[in-house]
Amino acid sequence: MKHVNYVDVPPEEPNEPSAKGMRIRWLITQKDGAKNFAMRLFEVEPGGYTPWHQHQWEHEIFILEGEGRARGEKGEEPFRAGDVFFISPMEWHQIKNTGTGLLRFLCLIPYNK
């Protein structure tokens, strides 16, 4: 069993020039013995955003703290803490922090890409 507080997992800045004010903490990975998925904690500063991107795999997002707008192929929609997203494979998406505080969300992705 792995047990760690998220603050003890060092944040990483993504190697992605189209992202702004964003860090990722890889909470659970294959290094921990997780064979099917990874759990990541994203932290996005006010005015920051994830890249506008798509990929072959689905993922699930749970908004822990903050507020913002989720951009998809059909436009943008607001979100707040407690909201949940399912992003289908190959769906274009981006998460933006439009609030005044830090945005934190969990994002789960499969390894079988």
Backbone as XML, in Angstrom:
<?xml version="1.0"?>
<chain id="A" units="angstrom">
  <residue number="1" name="MET">
    <atom name="N" x="0.843" y="-1.169" z="0.000"/>
    <atom name="CA" x="0.000" y="0.000" z="0.000"/>
    <atom name="C" x="0.891" y="1.234" z="0.000"/>
  </residue>
  <residue number="2" name="LYS">
    <atom name="N" x="0.546" y="2.190" z="-0.841"/>
    <atom name="CA" x="1.249" y="3.466" z="-0.836"/>
    <atom name="C" x="0.372" y="4.464" z="-0.094"/>
  </residue>
  <residue number="3" name="HIS">
    <atom name="N" x="0.989" y="5.243" z="0.779"/>
    <atom name="CA" x="0.278" y="6.291" z="1.496"/>
    <atom name="C" x="1.208" y="7.494" z="1.555"/>
  </residue>
  <residue number="4" name="VAL">
    <atom name="N" x="0.771" y="8.594" z="0.966"/>
    <atom name="CA" x="1.591" y="9.796" z="0.936"/>
    <atom name="C" x="0.654" y="11.004" z="0.899"/>
  </residue>
  <residue number="5" name="ASN">
    <atom name="N" x="1.089" y="12.100" z="1.469"/>
    <atom name="CA" x="0.333" y="13.338" z="1.337"/>
    <atom name="C" x="0.738" y="13.987" z="0.025"/>
  </residue>
  <residue number="6" name="TYR">
    <atom name="N" x="-0.214" y="14.551" z="-0.685"/>
    <atom name="CA" x="0.072" y="15.093" z="-2.013"/>
    <atom name="C" x="1.170" y="16.155" z="-1.989"/>
  </residue>
  <residue number="7" name="VAL">
    <atom name="N" x="1.317" y="16.908" z="-0.902"/>
    <atom name="CA" x="2.346" y="17.944" z="-0.859"/>
    <atom name="C" x="3.754" y="17.364" z="-0.837"/>
  </residue>
  <residue number="8" name="ASP">
    <atom name="N" x="3.861" y="16.068" z="-0.502"/>
    <atom name="CA" x="5.159" y="15.406" z="-0.505"/>
    <atom name="C" x="5.553" y="14.886" z="-1.885"/>
  </residue>
  <residue number="9" name="VAL">
    <atom name="N" x="4.655" y="14.995" z="-2.846"/>
    <atom name="CA" x="4.949" y="14.614" z="-4.232"/>
    <atom name="C" x="5.352" y="15.886" z="-4.971"/>
  </residue>
  <residue number="10" name="PRO">
    <atom name="N" x="6.591" y="15.967" z="-5.445"/>
    <atom name="CA" x="7.043" y="17.214" z="-6.073"/>
    <atom name="C" x="6.266" y="17.547" z="-7.348"/>
  </residue>
  <residue number="11" name="PRO">
    <atom name="N" x="5.876" y="18.811" z="-7.485"/>
    <atom name="CA" x="5.188" y="19.216" z="-8.716"/>
    <atom name="C" x="6.177" y="19.322" z="-9.870"/>
  </residue>
  <residue number="12" name="GLU">
    <atom name="N" x="5.684" y="18.997" z="-11.059"/>
    <atom name="CA" x="6.498" y="19.101" z="-12.272"/>
    <atom name="C" x="5.863" y="20.112" z="-13.212"/>
  </residue>
  <residue number="13" name="GLU">
    <atom name="N" x="6.692" y="20.919" z="-13.841"/>
    <atom name="CA" x="6.203" y="21.833" z="-14.866"/>
    <atom name="C" x="6.199" y="21.053" z="-16.171"/>
  </residue>
  <residue number="14" name="PRO">
    <atom name="N" x="5.082" y="21.094" z="-16.903"/>
    <atom name="CA" x="5.017" y="20.315" z="-18.145"/>
    <atom name="C" x="5.946" y="20.883" z="-19.210"/>
  </residue>
  <residue number="15" name="ASN">
    <atom name="N" x="6.455" y="20.002" z="-20.034"/>
    <atom name="CA" x="7.270" y="20.411" z="-21.172"/>
    <atom name="C" x="6.328" y="20.697" z="-22.335"/>
  </residue>
  <residue number="16" name="GLU">
    <atom name="N" x="5.491" y="21.691" z="-22.160"/>
    <atom name="CA" x="4.434" y="22.002" z="-23.117"/>
    <atom name="C" x="4.335" y="23.515" z="-23.257"/>
  </residue>
  <residue number="17" name="PRO">
    <atom name="N" x="4.844" y="24.068" z="-24.355"/>
    <atom name="CA" x="4.847" y="25.529" z="-24.490"/>
    <atom name="C" x="3.456" y="26.161" z="-24.579"/>
  </residue>
  <residue number="18" name="SER">
    <atom name="N" x="2.428" y="25.380" z="-24.890"/>
    <atom name="CA" x="1.085" y="25.960" z="-25.004"/>
    <atom name="C" x="0.318" y="25.940" z="-23.683"/>
  </residue>
  <residue number="19" name="ALA">
    <atom name="N" x="0.982" y="25.527" z="-22.596"/>
    <atom name="CA" x="0.375" y="25.567" z="-21.263"/>
    <atom name="C" x="0.929" y="26.781" z="-20.524"/>
  </residue>
  <residue number="20" name="LYS">
    <atom name="N" x="0.132" y="27.298" z="-19.572"/>
    <atom name="CA" x="0.581" y="28.465" z="-18.808"/>
    <atom name="C" x="0.195" y="28.288" z="-17.339"/>
  </residue>
  <residue number="21" name="GLY">
    <atom name="N" x="1.139" y="28.536" z="-16.427"/>
    <atom name="CA" x="0.858" y="28.535" z="-15.001"/>
    <atom name="C" x="0.334" y="27.221" z="-14.464"/>
  </residue>
  <residue number="22" name="MET">
    <atom name="N" x="0.875" y="26.121" z="-14.948"/>
    <atom name="CA" x="0.341" y="24.795" z="-14.619"/>
    <atom name="C" x="1.451" y="23.896" z="-14.091"/>
  </residue>
  <residue number="23" name="ARG">
    <atom name="N" x="1.111" y="23.090" z="-13.072"/>
    <atom name="CA" x="2.016" y="22.076" z="-12.529"/>
    <atom name="C" x="1.250" y="20.765" z="-12.385"/>
  </residue>
  <residue number="24" name="ILE">
    <atom name="N" x="1.985" y="19.659" z="-12.453"/>
    <atom name="CA" x="1.374" y="18.330" z="-12.307"/>
    <atom name="C" x="2.115" y="17.567" z="-11.215"/>
  </residue>
  <residue number="25" name="ARG">
    <atom name="N" x="1.340" y="16.954" z="-10.322"/>
    <atom name="CA" x="1.900" y="16.039" z="-9.331"/>
    <atom name="C" x="1.430" y="14.636" z="-9.711"/>
  </residue>
  <residue number="26" name="TRP">
    <atom name="N" x="2.355" y="13.743" z="-10.025"/>
    <atom name="CA" x="2.031" y="12.362" z="-10.390"/>
    <atom name="C" x="1.858" y="11.573" z="-9.090"/>
  </residue>
  <residue number="27" name="LEU">
    <atom name="N" x="0.626" y="11.448" z="-8.616"/>
    <atom name="CA" x="0.338" y="10.861" z="-7.310"/>
    <atom name="C" x="0.473" y="9.345" z="-7.289"/>
  </residue>
  <residue number="28" name="ILE">
    <atom name="N" x="-0.049" y="8.681" z="-8.307"/>
    <atom name="CA" x="0.033" y="7.222" z="-8.425"/>
    <atom name="C" x="0.442" y="6.901" z="-9.851"/>
  </residue>
  <residue number="29" name="THR">
    <atom name="N" x="1.494" y="6.071" z="-9.986"/>
    <atom name="CA" x="2.005" y="5.735" z="-11.314"/>
    <atom name="C" x="2.425" y="4.265" z="-11.359"/>
  </residue>
  <residue number="30" name="GLN">
    <atom name="N" x="2.956" y="3.867" z="-12.487"/>
    <atom name="CA" x="3.479" y="2.504" z="-12.637"/>
    <atom name="C" x="4.600" y="2.229" z="-11.646"/>
  </residue>
  <residue number="31" name="LYS">
    <atom name="N" x="5.343" y="3.266" z="-11.244"/>
    <atom name="CA" x="6.410" y="3.098" z="-10.259"/>
    <atom name="C" x="5.860" y="2.592" z="-8.923"/>
  </residue>
  <residue number="32" name="ASP">
    <atom name="N" x="4.580" y="2.856" z="-8.672"/>
    <atom name="CA" x="3.928" y="2.420" z="-7.438"/>
    <atom name="C" x="3.272" y="1.056" z="-7.586"/>
  </residue>
  <residue number="33" name="GLY">
    <atom name="N" x="3.342" y="0.480" z="-8.780"/>
    <atom name="CA" x="2.702" y="-0.803" z="-9.038"/>
    <atom name="C" x="1.339" y="-0.691" z="-9.695"/>
  </residue>
  <residue number="34" name="ALA">
    <atom name="N" x="0.910" y="0.534" z="-10.009"/>
    <atom name="CA" x="-0.378" y="0.724" z="-10.685"/>
    <atom name="C" x="-0.236" y="0.258" z="-12.131"/>
  </residue>
  <residue number="35" name="LYS">
    <atom name="N" x="-0.964" y="-0.784" z="-12.484"/>
    <atom name="CA" x="-0.826" y="-1.376" z="-13.811"/>
    <atom name="C" x="-1.807" y="-0.809" z="-14.832"/>
  </residue>
  <residue number="36" name="ASN">
    <atom name="N" x="-2.886" y="-0.173" z="-14.390"/>
    <atom name="CA" x="-3.943" y="0.213" z="-15.314"/>
    <atom name="C" x="-4.126" y="1.706" z="-15.513"/>
  </residue>
  <residue number="37" name="PHE">
    <atom name="N" x="-3.792" y="2.522" z="-14.500"/>
    <atom name="CA" x="-4.037" y="3.952" z="-14.637"/>
    <atom name="C" x="-3.062" y="4.760" z="-13.800"/>
  </residue>
  <residue number="38" name="ALA">
    <atom name="N" x="-2.989" y="6.055" z="-14.095"/>
    <atom name="CA" x="-2.222" y="7.011" z="-13.302"/>
    <atom name="C" x="-3.182" y="8.036" z="-12.730"/>
  </residue>
  <residue number="39" name="MET">
    <atom name="N" x="-2.867" y="8.508" z="-11.514"/>
    <atom name="CA" x="-3.629" y="9.583" z="-10.895"/>
    <atom name="C" x="-2.710" y="10.800" z="-10.806"/>
  </residue>
  <residue number="40" name="ARG">
    <atom name="N" x="-3.205" y="11.913" z="-11.370"/>
    <atom name="CA" x="-2.409" y="13.133" z="-11.381"/>
    <atom name="C" x="-3.198" y="14.261" z="-10.732"/>
  </residue>
  <residue number="41" name="LEU">
    <atom name="N" x="-2.487" y="15.140" z="-10.034"/>
    <atom name="CA" x="-3.091" y="16.334" z="-9.468"/>
    <atom name="C" x="-2.550" y="17.527" z="-10.243"/>
  </residue>
  <residue number="42" name="PHE">
    <atom name="N" x="-3.450" y="18.269" z="-10.871"/>
    <atom name="CA" x="-3.073" y="19.471" z="-11.592"/>
    <atom name="C" x="-3.305" y="20.679" z="-10.700"/>
  </residue>
  <residue number="43" name="GLU">
    <atom name="N" x="-2.389" y="21.621" z="-10.747"/>
    <atom name="CA" x="-2.511" y="22.895" z="-10.054"/>
    <atom name="C" x="-2.303" y="23.987" z="-11.093"/>
  </residue>
  <residue number="44" name="VAL">
    <atom name="N" x="-3.311" y="24.841" z="-11.237"/>
    <atom name="CA" x="-3.278" y="25.874" z="-12.269"/>
    <atom name="C" x="-3.458" y="27.229" z="-11.595"/>
  </residue>
  <residue number="45" name="GLU">
    <atom name="N" x="-2.510" y="28.117" z="-11.825"/>
    <atom name="CA" x="-2.552" y="29.463" z="-11.259"/>
    <atom name="C" x="-3.664" y="30.292" z="-11.902"/>
  </residue>
  <residue number="46" name="PRO">
    <atom name="N" x="-4.130" y="31.329" z="-11.227"/>
    <atom name="CA" x="-5.121" y="32.223" z="-11.847"/>
    <atom name="C" x="-4.611" y="32.727" z="-13.200"/>
  </residue>
  <residue number="47" name="GLY">
    <atom name="N" x="-5.459" y="32.659" z="-14.206"/>
    <atom name="CA" x="-5.075" y="33.049" z="-15.564"/>
    <atom name="C" x="-4.347" y="31.962" z="-16.331"/>
  </residue>
  <residue number="48" name="GLY">
    <atom name="N" x="-4.053" y="30.838" z="-15.687"/>
    <atom name="CA" x="-3.328" y="29.746" z="-16.335"/>
    <atom name="C" x="-4.271" y="28.773" z="-17.020"/>
  </residue>
  <residue number="49" name="TYR">
    <atom name="N" x="-3.676" y="27.850" z="-17.787"/>
    <atom name="CA" x="-4.471" y="26.880" z="-18.536"/>
    <atom name="C" x="-3.624" y="25.699" z="-18.977"/>
  </residue>
  <residue number="50" name="THR">
    <atom name="N" x="-4.324" y="24.592" z="-19.227"/>
    <atom name="CA" x="-3.698" y="23.421" z="-19.821"/>
    <atom name="C" x="-3.611" y="23.651" z="-21.330"/>
  </residue>
  <residue number="51" name="PRO">
    <atom name="N" x="-2.839" y="22.857" z="-22.042"/>
    <atom name="CA" x="-2.792" y="23.032" z="-23.499"/>
    <atom name="C" x="-4.127" y="22.656" z="-24.154"/>
  </residue>
  <residue number="52" name="TRP">
    <atom name="N" x="-4.413" y="23.227" z="-25.293"/>
    <atom name="CA" x="-5.535" y="22.834" z="-26.151"/>
    <atom name="C" x="-5.036" y="21.600" z="-26.875"/>
  </residue>
  <residue number="53" name="HIS">
    <atom name="N" x="-5.601" y="20.423" z="-26.550"/>
    <atom name="CA" x="-5.029" y="19.188" z="-27.073"/>
    <atom name="C" x="-6.072" y="18.075" z="-27.156"/>
  </residue>
  <residue number="54" name="GLN">
    <atom name="N" x="-5.657" y="16.995" z="-27.760"/>
    <atom name="CA" x="-6.442" y="15.764" z="-27.842"/>
    <atom name="C" x="-5.462" y="14.601" z="-27.773"/>
  </residue>
  <residue number="55" name="HIS">
    <atom name="N" x="-5.977" y="13.422" z="-27.428"/>
    <atom name="CA" x="-5.143" y="12.228" z="-27.386"/>
    <atom name="C" x="-6.004" y="10.986" z="-27.543"/>
  </residue>
  <residue number="56" name="GLN">
    <atom name="N" x="-5.360" y="9.857" z="-27.673"/>
    <atom name="CA" x="-6.026" y="8.593" z="-28.002"/>
    <atom name="C" x="-6.822" y="7.992" z="-26.843"/>
  </residue>
  <residue number="57" name="TRP">
    <atom name="N" x="-6.612" y="8.467" z="-25.627"/>
    <atom name="CA" x="-7.227" y="7.827" z="-24.474"/>
    <atom name="C" x="-8.256" y="8.737" z="-23.804"/>
  </residue>
  <residue number="58" name="GLU">
    <atom name="N" x="-9.170" y="8.111" z="-23.101"/>
    <atom name="CA" x="-10.136" y="8.839" z="-22.286"/>
    <atom name="C" x="-9.476" y="9.285" z="-20.992"/>
  </residue>
  <residue number="59" name="HIS">
    <atom name="N" x="-10.075" y="10.241" z="-20.334"/>
    <atom name="CA" x="-9.699" y="10.508" z="-18.954"/>
    <atom name="C" x="-10.843" y="11.161" z="-18.196"/>
  </residue>
  <residue number="60" name="GLU">
    <atom name="N" x="-10.710" y="11.085" z="-16.891"/>
    <atom name="CA" x="-11.732" y="11.587" z="-15.987"/>
    <atom name="C" x="-11.114" y="12.683" z="-15.129"/>
  </residue>
  <residue number="61" name="ILE">
    <atom name="N" x="-11.878" y="13.746" z="-14.898"/>
    <atom name="CA" x="-11.394" y="14.892" z="-14.128"/>
    <atom name="C" x="-12.382" y="15.178" z="-13.005"/>
  </residue>
  <residue number="62" name="PHE">
    <atom name="N" x="-11.848" y="15.430" z="-11.812"/>
    <atom name="CA" x="-12.656" y="15.850" z="-10.666"/>
    <atom name="C" x="-12.080" y="17.166" z="-10.156"/>
  </residue>
  <residue number="63" name="ILE">
    <atom name="N" x="-12.896" y="18.230" z="-10.164"/>
    <atom name="CA" x="-12.457" y="19.547" z="-9.720"/>
    <atom name="C" x="-12.492" y="19.585" z="-8.194"/>
  </residue>
  <residue number="64" name="LEU">
    <atom name="N" x="-11.335" y="19.747" z="-7.579"/>
    <atom name="CA" x="-11.225" y="19.775" z="-6.122"/>
    <atom name="C" x="-11.413" y="21.180" z="-5.550"/>
  </residue>
  <residue number="65" name="GLU">
    <atom name="N" x="-10.842" y="22.162" z="-6.224"/>
    <atom name="CA" x="-10.797" y="23.519" z="-5.689"/>
    <atom name="C" x="-10.695" y="24.511" z="-6.840"/>
  </residue>
  <residue number="66" name="GLY">
    <atom name="N" x="-11.376" y="25.626" z="-6.706"/>
    <atom name="CA" x="-11.272" y="26.694" z="-7.689"/>
    <atom name="C" x="-12.426" y="26.692" z="-8.666"/>
  </residue>
  <residue number="67" name="GLU">
    <atom name="N" x="-12.269" y="27.527" z="-9.679"/>
    <atom name="CA" x="-13.286" y="27.650" z="-10.716"/>
    <atom name="C" x="-12.607" y="27.980" z="-12.032"/>
  </residue>
  <residue number="68" name="GLY">
    <atom name="N" x="-13.334" y="27.763" z="-13.095"/>
    <atom name="CA" x="-12.759" y="28.051" z="-14.401"/>
    <atom name="C" x="-13.729" y="27.753" z="-15.519"/>
  </residue>
  <residue number="69" name="ARG">
    <atom name="N" x="-13.145" y="27.544" z="-16.683"/>
    <atom name="CA" x="-13.930" y="27.230" z="-17.868"/>
    <atom name="C" x="-13.266" y="26.057" z="-18.579"/>
  </residue>
  <residue number="70" name="ALA">
    <atom name="N" x="-14.087" y="25.125" z="-19.020"/>
    <atom name="CA" x="-13.614" y="23.986" z="-19.803"/>
    <atom name="C" x="-13.918" y="24.287" z="-21.265"/>
  </residue>
  <residue number="71" name="ARG">
    <atom name="N" x="-12.894" y="24.280" z="-22.066"/>
    <atom name="CA" x="-13.046" y="24.529" z="-23.502"/>
    <atom name="C" x="-13.111" y="23.195" z="-24.217"/>
  </residue>
  <residue number="72" name="GLY">
    <atom name="N" x="-14.114" y="23.050" z="-25.070"/>
    <atom name="CA" x="-14.270" y="21.857" z="-25.887"/>
    <atom name="C" x="-14.540" y="22.267" z="-27.321"/>
  </residue>
  <residue number="73" name="GLU">
    <atom name="N" x="-14.800" y="21.302" z="-28.158"/>
    <atom name="CA" x="-15.030" y="21.573" z="-29.577"/>
    <atom name="C" x="-16.286" y="22.405" z="-29.815"/>
  </residue>
  <residue number="74" name="LYS">
    <atom name="N" x="-17.218" y="22.383" z="-28.874"/>
    <atom name="CA" x="-18.477" y="23.115" z="-29.034"/>
    <atom name="C" x="-18.503" y="24.421" z="-28.242"/>
  </residue>
  <residue number="75" name="GLY">
    <atom name="N" x="-17.366" y="24.844" z="-27.709"/>
    <atom name="CA" x="-17.319" y="26.080" z="-26.956"/>
    <atom name="C" x="-16.800" y="25.875" z="-25.546"/>
  </residue>
  <residue number="76" name="GLU">
    <atom name="N" x="-17.115" y="26.823" z="-24.672"/>
    <atom name="CA" x="-16.651" y="26.780" z="-23.291"/>
    <atom name="C" x="-17.823" y="26.698" z="-22.334"/>
  </residue>
  <residue number="77" name="GLU">
    <atom name="N" x="-17.575" y="26.098" z="-21.175"/>
    <atom name="CA" x="-18.595" y="26.065" z="-20.137"/>
    <atom name="C" x="-17.926" y="26.241" z="-18.785"/>
  </residue>
  <residue number="78" name="PRO">
    <atom name="N" x="-18.589" y="26.940" z="-17.860"/>
    <atom name="CA" x="-18.000" y="27.173" z="-16.544"/>
    <atom name="C" x="-18.036" y="25.910" z="-15.689"/>
  </residue>
  <residue number="79" name="PHE">
    <atom name="N" x="-17.112" y="25.854" z="-14.730"/>
    <atom name="CA" x="-17.121" y="24.771" z="-13.744"/>
    <atom name="C" x="-16.674" y="25.332" z="-12.403"/>
  </residue>
  <residue number="80" name="ARG">
    <atom name="N" x="-16.919" y="24.523" z="-11.357"/>
    <atom name="CA" x="-16.526" y="24.895" z="-9.995"/>
    <atom name="C" x="-16.166" y="23.628" z="-9.231"/>
  </residue>
  <residue number="81" name="ALA">
    <atom name="N" x="-15.694" y="23.808" z="-8.019"/>
    <atom name="CA" x="-15.311" y="22.675" z="-7.184"/>
    <atom name="C" x="-16.472" y="21.697" z="-7.054"/>
  </residue>
  <residue number="82" name="GLY">
    <atom name="N" x="-16.172" y="20.421" z="-7.167"/>
    <atom name="CA" x="-17.175" y="19.370" z="-7.086"/>
    <atom name="C" x="-17.652" y="18.877" z="-8.445"/>
  </residue>
  <residue number="83" name="ASP">
    <atom name="N" x="-17.344" y="19.611" z="-9.508"/>
    <atom name="CA" x="-17.764" y="19.193" z="-10.846"/>
    <atom name="C" x="-16.852" y="18.082" z="-11.372"/>
  </residue>
  <residue number="84" name="VAL">
    <atom name="N" x="-17.403" y="17.271" z="-12.276"/>
    <atom name="CA" x="-16.716" y="16.112" z="-12.836"/>
    <atom name="C" x="-16.825" y="16.162" z="-14.355"/>
  </residue>
  <residue number="85" name="PHE">
    <atom name="N" x="-15.747" y="15.779" z="-15.038"/>
    <atom name="CA" x="-15.734" y="15.712" z="-16.498"/>
    <atom name="C" x="-15.295" y="14.327" z="-16.952"/>
  </residue>
  <residue number="86" name="PHE">
    <atom name="N" x="-15.891" y="13.864" z="-18.042"/>
    <atom name="CA" x="-15.400" y="12.700" z="-18.774"/>
    <atom name="C" x="-14.982" y="13.210" z="-20.138"/>
  </residue>
  <residue number="87" name="ILE">
    <atom name="N" x="-13.732" y="12.981" z="-20.520"/>
    <atom name="CA" x="-13.206" y="13.410" z="-21.817"/>
    <atom name="C" x="-12.996" y="12.156" z="-22.660"/>
  </residue>
  <residue number="88" name="SER">
    <atom name="N" x="-13.702" y="12.073" z="-23.765"/>
    <atom name="CA" x="-13.607" y="10.906" z="-24.656"/>
    <atom name="C" x="-12.297" y="10.913" z="-25.428"/>
  </residue>
  <residue number="89" name="PRO">
    <atom name="N" x="-11.857" y="9.749" z="-25.902"/>
    <atom name="CA" x="-10.671" y="9.706" z="-26.743"/>
    <atom name="C" x="-10.837" y="10.607" z="-27.967"/>
  </residue>
  <residue number="90" name="MET">
    <atom name="N" x="-9.777" y="11.308" z="-28.315"/>
    <atom name="CA" x="-9.681" y="12.190" z="-29.487"/>
    <atom name="C" x="-10.556" y="13.443" z="-29.382"/>
  </residue>
  <residue number="91" name="GLU">
    <atom name="N" x="-11.096" y="13.730" z="-28.209"/>
    <atom name="CA" x="-11.886" y="14.951" z="-28.010"/>
    <atom name="C" x="-10.937" y="16.103" z="-27.645"/>
  </residue>
  <residue number="92" name="TRP">
    <atom name="N" x="-11.014" y="17.203" z="-28.399"/>
    <atom name="CA" x="-10.214" y="18.387" z="-28.105"/>
    <atom name="C" x="-10.699" y="18.995" z="-26.802"/>
  </residue>
  <residue number="93" name="HIS">
    <atom name="N" x="-9.759" y="19.440" z="-25.945"/>
    <atom name="CA" x="-10.140" y="19.998" z="-24.655"/>
    <atom name="C" x="-9.030" y="20.865" z="-24.062"/>
  </residue>
  <residue number="94" name="GLN">
    <atom name="N" x="-9.449" y="21.718" z="-23.138"/>
    <atom name="CA" x="-8.538" y="22.593" z="-22.403"/>
    <atom name="C" x="-9.233" y="23.020" z="-21.113"/>
  </residue>
  <residue number="95" name="ILE">
    <atom name="N" x="-8.482" y="23.141" z="-20.033"/>
    <atom name="CA" x="-9.008" y="23.593" z="-18.753"/>
    <atom name="C" x="-8.342" y="24.935" z="-18.420"/>
  </residue>
  <residue number="96" name="LYS">
    <atom name="N" x="-9.168" y="25.937" z="-18.110"/>
    <atom name="CA" x="-8.669" y="27.283" z="-17.809"/>
    <atom name="C" x="-9.077" y="27.704" z="-16.407"/>
  </residue>
  <residue number="97" name="ASN">
    <atom name="N" x="-8.171" y="28.348" z="-15.706"/>
    <atom name="CA" x="-8.478" y="28.920" z="-14.400"/>
    <atom name="C" x="-8.898" y="30.369" z="-14.610"/>
  </residue>
  <residue number="98" name="THR">
    <atom name="N" x="-10.175" y="30.663" z="-14.422"/>
    <atom name="CA" x="-10.686" y="32.025" z="-14.565"/>
    <atom name="C" x="-10.961" y="32.657" z="-13.203"/>
  </residue>
  <residue number="99" name="GLY">
    <atom name="N" x="-10.628" y="31.956" z="-12.129"/>
    <atom name="CA" x="-10.864" y="32.464" z="-10.785"/>
    <atom name="C" x="-9.682" y="33.263" z="-10.261"/>
  </residue>
  <residue number="100" name="THR">
    <atom name="N" x="-9.782" y="33.648" z="-8.992"/>
    <atom name="CA" x="-8.726" y="34.431" z="-8.356"/>
    <atom name="C" x="-7.805" y="33.583" z="-7.493"/>
  </residue>
  <residue number="101" name="GLY">
    <atom name="N" x="-8.162" y="32.322" z="-7.268"/>
    <atom name="CA" x="-7.342" y="31.418" z="-6.466"/>
    <atom name="C" x="-6.820" y="30.267" z="-7.287"/>
  </residue>
  <residue number="102" name="LEU">
    <atom name="N" x="-6.063" y="29.409" z="-6.652"/>
    <atom name="CA" x="-5.496" y="28.231" z="-7.305"/>
    <atom name="C" x="-6.598" y="27.251" z="-7.707"/>
  </residue>
  <residue number="103" name="LEU">
    <atom name="N" x="-6.490" y="26.696" z="-8.893"/>
    <atom name="CA" x="-7.378" y="25.639" z="-9.379"/>
    <atom name="C" x="-6.652" y="24.318" z="-9.183"/>
  </residue>
  <residue number="104" name="ARG">
    <atom name="N" x="-7.314" y="23.364" z="-8.519"/>
    <atom name="CA" x="-6.755" y="22.021" z="-8.342"/>
    <atom name="C" x="-7.760" y="21.008" z="-8.854"/>
  </residue>
  <residue number="105" name="PHE">
    <atom name="N" x="-7.269" y="20.046" z="-9.643"/>
    <atom name="CA" x="-8.141" y="18.959" z="-10.078"/>
    <atom name="C" x="-7.364" y="17.671" z="-10.227"/>
  </residue>
  <residue number="106" name="LEU">
    <atom name="N" x="-8.070" y="16.562" z="-9.953"/>
    <atom name="CA" x="-7.517" y="15.240" z="-10.198"/>
    <atom name="C" x="-7.837" y="14.835" z="-11.617"/>
  </residue>
  <residue number="107" name="CYS">
    <atom name="N" x="-6.889" y="14.181" z="-12.255"/>
    <atom name="CA" x="-7.083" y="13.679" z="-13.612"/>
    <atom name="C" x="-6.543" y="12.258" z="-13.645"/>
  </residue>
  <residue number="108" name="LEU">
    <atom name="N" x="-7.391" y="11.320" z="-14.053"/>
    <atom name="CA" x="-7.007" y="9.918" z="-14.141"/>
    <atom name="C" x="-6.908" y="9.516" z="-15.606"/>
  </residue>
  <residue number="109" name="ILE">
    <atom name="N" x="-5.822" y="8.836" z="-15.953"/>
    <atom name="CA" x="-5.607" y="8.395" z="-17.332"/>
    <atom name="C" x="-5.190" y="6.931" z="-17.341"/>
  </residue>
  <residue number="110" name="PRO">
    <atom name="N" x="-5.582" y="6.188" z="-18.374"/>
    <atom name="CA" x="-5.176" y="4.777" z="-18.465"/>
    <atom name="C" x="-3.762" y="4.648" z="-19.022"/>
  </residue>
  <residue number="111" name="TYR">
    <atom name="N" x="-3.117" y="3.541" z="-18.711"/>
    <atom name="CA" x="-1.810" y="3.249" z="-19.302"/>
    <atom name="C" x="-1.947" y="2.585" z="-20.656"/>
  </residue>
  <residue number="112" name="ASN">
    <atom name="N" x="-3.035" y="1.884" z="-20.892"/>
    <atom name="CA" x="-3.237" y="1.175" z="-22.158"/>
    <atom name="C" x="-3.680" y="2.158" z="-23.221"/>
  </residue>
  <residue number="113" name="LYS">
    <atom name="N" x="-2.727" y="2.878" z="-23.749"/>
    <atom name="CA" x="-3.031" y="3.940" z="-24.714"/>
    <atom name="C" x="-2.974" y="3.387" z="-26.121"/>
  </residue>
</chain>
